[in-house]
Amino acid sequence: MTTRSRETIPLLTSPDASVVALGLPSRPVITARPPDPTLRLRLRSLGLPVVAGEEPYVDRVLDHPLGTAVADEVRPWTRYLGVGPELKAVVDHFGTPEGHTPPGFRVELELGADGVLRADLARDIGYDSDGRLRPTNVLYSADTANPYEVAAVAPIIANLTCNPGIIYDLFLNDPLANVGNAYGTRDEVMGEIGRILGPGCDISVELDDPFAPPEHVLEEAEHFREMLGRWRVVIKVPHTGPVNGENAGQLLTGDKRLDRWWWEPATADAFHGHRLALFLHEHGFRVNFTLMFEPHQTQLALQARPAYVNAFIRHRLTQSTRMAALLDAYAASGDEGLLATLREFLLSTDHLPGWDTHHDLADCRRMAERIIAHRRFREPEGADGLDSVRHSLRLLRSANLPDTRLIVCSMEGERAYPQIDSLLACDEFVDMTRRVVVTAEPQYLARFASANQVVSYQRRFLNAAHRGGPGRG
């Protein structure tokens, strides 16, 4: 009973699964009884012998919940309990304590034609240790490469995202963050972060050069996979738009402005990120497809089969706010100086290419009006800057990618997170919360773990304890 047959029958994996169709025409149809909410069944309830040699692994999942309907379906055909290859590999790799499975994996059951019901593990950051769901469907992530910050938030996050700017500018080369120059290289930082986070978190890392030859990209990705483990590593792939390996240098020298319109990329340049994501996917990597600022980017990005897509909030909202203010001020005053200011703003935000410093002012106004209308900034749908989140969640709902999640990212200010929280609590998206990861700098998320009344009540409690504690009069 140690050879696994190729003919297998996947079973529903959720603890509250009900009827399961095994789909074997040679076997009689079984009508499962309705689940009894007062009856708790677990794998051990089947009372089956274990495949020889797999006892220490099976012991880790014997308490996995088993719905009554599933139990009725599998009991007549199951002769042994066993485990799949991923479970063995995962618990051995992470050194998981006996009797447990690590966080970041869900338990899946599969009935083989050989009569062995096997429990295996599938990567899913929505799960805690021993196949339990995390406390909430909405997951949290940190935008940081600072191990000291990571240690503070590690227990509550399911993902970490970083890019070269975060690694180098915000940590390694910042003496206030990298205290005493304790960390000298990117690998030292990422290795320590992996140690702190453990198996339960995905770690999204961005390649240093997305325009490098494919073999170099693959070599760098393989390096991260070896360092962090194939289950945790996610490769961040950016949209590149009109930027390519030849003109990227324009962004590094002089005025650092590109000489091309953002909306006139060469076809190969615009889809470079998509091809790179598919290339990595074909080599077994999960991909975090990033730099999505407009909702219409999402549907195209999904063609690359990413594990994550993104909705950037901060800069898009601040740009819309600034353009709307200048348009309103011009409408009220007719002062063309305001349109000149608008043109400078469009140049600074790359709506205009670097060479177009004398773009017609009337056309600048029309351009800004089109952008504001497209973003529905003067409507409830987009006034909070979350129209891209709403649109992306609707697209994910209809996509054939059940494991792809949306990362809501790049936020600031006292309103952004509360508005995201309210959006995810509304009826329209209640079914999509398991597909959402909210990510921000740890310090930004920290402010929303507090409130003014926390201070007021702590004053009261601490003073009471000080007056009346043990040994005090």
Buried (B, 14 or more C-beta within 10 A) or exposed (E): BEEBEEEBBEBBBEBEBEBBEBEEEEEEEBEBEEBEEEEEBBBBBBEBEBBEEBEEBBBBBBBBBBBBBBBBBBBEBBEBBBBBEBBBBBBEEBEBEEEBBBBBBBBBBBBBEBBBBBBBBBBBBBBBBBBBBBEEBBBBBBBBBBBBBBEBBBEBBBBBBBBBEBBBEBBBEEEEBBEEEEBEEBEEBBBBBBEBBBBBBBBBBBBBEBBBEEEEBBEBBBBBBEBBBBBBBBBBBBBBBBBBBEEBEBBEEEEEBBEBBBEEBEEEBBBBBBEBBBBBBEBEBBBBBBBBBBBEBBBBBBBBBBBBBBBBBBEBBBBBBBBBEBBEBBEEEEEEEBBEBBBEBBBEBBBBBBEBEEBEBEEBBEBBEEBBEBBBBEEEEBBBBBBBBBBBBBBBEEBEBEEBBBBBBBBBBEEBBEBBEEBBEEEEBEEBBBBBBBBBBBEBBEEEEEEEEEEEEEEEEEEEEEEEEEEEE
